[in-house]
Amino acid sequence: MSWRDFLSIILADWKLLFISPIASLFATVLILRHWTPEYTATMVIGPVSRIGAAAMGARAPLGVTAIPMTEYGNGEEALSDFTRFAELLTSPPVLQTLMNNDPTLLPKIFPEHWDDQTKQWRRPNNLTAILKQTALSIVRRQDWTTPDIETLSRSLKHTVIVSPVGTTSMRRIAYRHPDRTFALKLIANLTEAANQHLRQEAERRVSAQTQFIKNRLETVTQADHRRVLASLLADQERIALMIEIDLPLAADIIAPPSALSLPDWPNPLLLLPIAGVVGVGIGLLLIMIRFEPSARTPPQSSQALAPEPHECTPAQDCAPPSRSD
């Protein structure tokens, strides 16, 4: 098919190509008008630096082999505090701390499940929920339950986006919500609760290790062994002292939480042109679908429509009929 043929096909169905993007734009406008605008809160975090003027400093004496905070293993098995922090950010233990401090956390994140008048949970009645309930009811599965800590953790794993900042070890945390103040408060509380959870875990480990070394010192009498144990005890006491400092343990806040003063999602300036392009593509697809059946049906020739001549045999009388005057 040449370009001339393609253009002639389009011009033959120009109304379809004109109506399709208009319908796509109209549908997008309706969706945007019923979509609740959301604010995007972002912040940048990074591993706690051990060097520099703004650093926390090494938790173990430099040049001394101290007991590692992670399990023994090769480089792939050992976990840094920052890696643990990133995984714990939306974990149930951290979220449980937030729920204890703010009982309204679940209703704010799942407003479609909450009835403000009765102050009780309800089954959502929007289109997405209806489709989900229908699909699960077909296979005889429970289609709804009251939101809990596990539901909250699964939801935030999809809505709290942690992405790398360039090629650095820093991470950008982003979260969208119709309430700007709540979005800013949530990501700030998540980082604080994750740091506090790691601090409590580090205190528990250091306390257990310190007590174990002290118990060994009471039973060991050999001088060389006592010197090794005394060195290990000094290292653990220094780590315990550094942990007690009221500073971030695993992740420093590089850029504090911030958000625009106006909603930034959904962005009509981005979605409307995309809807127009999608509408044009749908129109072209429909035109080609309408063209294909007619292109595959071969036209019948006049020779095929003409009757085949009758062949005469010697036994037959093939004389032409006489014309009557």
N, C-alpha and C positions, 0 to 999 in steps of 0.2 A: 504494500500500500504506500503510495506516494504522499507527500505533504499536501498536494492539491486535493487528493481524494479525502485525506483526513480533515482538511478544512471544509470541504463540501459537506461532509457528514455532520460536522459541528454546526455549520450554518443551517443545515436542514432542521436540527433540533436545538436552535439557539434559545428557545424559551426554557427548556429544561436546564441548560447551562446557566441561565439567568436566575431561575427560581431557586435552584439548589443552594447557592451561597447565601441568598437572602433568608431562606428557611433556617440554615445553619446559624446565621447571625441572630435571628430572632429567638431560636431555642437557647443560644448561649446567653443572650440578654435576660431571658426569663430565669435561667439558672442563677445568674449573677444577682438578680434582684431578690431572690429568695435565699441566697447563700449569706450566712452571717459573716461579716468581715472579721478578720483575725489579725492580731499583732504578732510579729516575729521577734521574740526576745533572744538575744545572742550573748555569749560571753566566751572568752578565750582563756584556757588553762594550760599549764605546762608542768612537767616534773619539777619537784622541789630541787633547786640547785644547791650543790654542796660547796661551791666556790663563788667568790664575788662578794661585793659589798652588801647586796640584798639577799644573800643566800642564808640558808638555815645553818649550814656547816655540816661537816661529817658527823654522823651519829656514833661512829666508832673511831678510836684514835688512828691517825694516819700512820702507816708503816707497821701496824700491828694486825695480825690475823685474828679477827674476832669471829664469834659464832654468827653465821649469816642468818638474816631474818627469814629467808625462804628455805625450802627444802634443798638438800644436796642434789646435784645433778648437773648435766651439761648445760650449755647455753640455752638450748631450746626448752629445757624443763624448768629452769630457774625463772621465777616471776618477780618483776620489780614491783615496788609499792604503787607506781603509777599505773601499771597494767592491772593490778588488783583494783585500783580506784575506778578505772574505766569500766570494768566489769560489774562492780558493785553499785554503780551510779543509779541504776534502775532495778536493783535487786530487791526482793521482799524484805530482807533485814533493814536496809536503808529506808525503804518506803514505810515500814512499820514505825520507825522513829518519827517520820513526818506525820503519819496518821495519829500518833499519840499526842503530838504537839498541836495538830490542827484537825479536829474531828470533821470539819467541812471539806476535807480534801477530796473525798470520793464524790460527793454531790457536785463539786465544781468541775471535775474532770468528766463525769458522766451526767450532764444535766438532763439529757433525754430520758434517763432512767429514774429521775428524782422528781417527786411532786412537792413543790414548795408549799402548797396549801395544807396538805395532810402530813407533810414531813415524813413521807414513807416512799419506799422504792416502788416503782411501777414498771410494767412491761412497755417498752417503747413502741410507738405506733407510726413511725416514719416508713418511707418506702423501702429503705435498705433493711430495716428490721423485719418488715413483713416478708420480703423475699427470702431472708435468711431463715425465718421461722417456717416458711412453707417448704424450703428445701430440706431442713432437718426433720420436719414432721413426716415427710414422705418416707424417710429411712428409719422412722420411729426412734429418733434421738431427742434428748431434751434440748429445747430451743432457746431457753432463757433461764438465767439464774441471777440472784442478787449480786452485784459487783462486790468483790472482796479483794484481798491483798494480791492474790495471784492474777486476777483480772486486771488490776491496776498495773502490775509489773509488766504484763504482756502488752497492755496498751501503750505504756510509756516507752517500751523498747522500740515501738514503731514511730512514735511521735517526737521523742527526744532524740534528735539527730546529732551524733558525735562524728565530726569529720576532721581529717588532718589539715593543718595550716601549711600549705606548700609542702616542702620536703623536710620540715622541722619536726620535732617531737611534740610540738604544741597541738592542741585540739580545740576546735570550735564547737560549742554546744549551742544548739538552736531548738527553740520550742515555740509552737504557734498556739494561740488561745484568744477567744474573743475579749477576754479581760486582760488589758495590758499590765496592770499591777500584779495580777495573779501570775502571769507568765514570767515576769521578772523575779517575783518572789520564789517561784517554784524552782527555777534552775539554780538560784542562789542557795536555797535550802538543800537541794540535792547534793551540791558540792560540799556544803558544810557537814551534812549528815554522813556522806561517804568518808570524808576525812576523819570524822569523829569515830566512825565504826572501825576504821583501820587503826586509829590511836588506841582504842580499847583493846583490840586484838594484839597490838604490839605490847601494851602494858601487861596483858595476861601472859604472853610468851616470856617477856623479860622477867616478870615476877617469878614464874615457874622455874626458869633457868637459874635465876639468882638464888632461890631457895635450894635448888638441887646442889649448886656449888657450895653453899654454906654447909649443907649437911655432909658433903664429902670432906670438907675441911675439918670437921669435927672427928672424923674417923681416920684420915690419912696422917701418918706420922713422918713419912720420908720427906726430907727437905726439898729435893728437886720437884716432887709431885706437888708439894704445898706451894712452891713458887709459881708453878704453872696454874694451879687453881686460883691463887691470889691474883694473878694477872687477868685471868678470865673473869673473876669477880669484879675487878676494877673496870673492865670493859663494859660489863653488864650494868654496873651502877652509873657509868657515864651515859650509856644509852637511855637508861631510865630517866636520868636527869634531863636529857635533851627532849625526850618525849613529853615531859611535863610542861615544856614551854608552850604557851598559847599561840602557836603558829601552825599553818597548814602542814600536815605530816607528809602527804603524798603528792598533792597537786596545788601549785600556786596559782592564784588568780592573776593572769596577765592583763586582761581587759575585763572590767566588771560588767555585770549584766546591763544591757541597754536595748532600747527599742524605739522605733519611730513614734512620733506623737500621733500619727494617723495610721489606720490599718493599711497593711501592705499586701494582704492576700485575701481573696484572689485579686490578681492584677488585671483589670480590664484592658489596659494598653497592650498586654501580652496575649491575653486569651482571645480577644476579638479578631485580631489579624489571623491567628491560627485557625479560628472557626471559619473565617472567610476562605482560607486556603483549603481547608478540609471540605468545605461545601463545593468548591470548584472541582476538587478531585472526585467527590461523589457524583457530581453532575457528569463529568467525563466518563466515569465508570458506567453510569446508567445509559449514556448514549452508546457506548461500545457494546453493552449487553443487548440493546435494542437493534443494533446494526448486525450483530453476528447471525441471528437466524435467517435474515434476508440474504446475507452474503453467502451462506452455505447452501441455499436452495437454488439449483441451476434453472435458468429460464428454459421453457419448452420452445423448441424451434417449430417453424411452420411445416417442415418436412415430417416431424414426428406426429403432427396433428393430421396430415393428409392420409387418406386410406391407401393401403397397399394395393397395387394393380392385381387384377385377377388373372392367373395364368390358365391358359386353355390347353387341353390335351387333344390329341387327334380324335378321341372318341366323343368329344364334346363339340357342340355346334357353337362356334365363337363368332358367328356372323353378326354384324351389328344389326340392331333392330331397324326394320324398315320405317321410314318416315311416312306418316300419313299425310296426305294432302289436305 
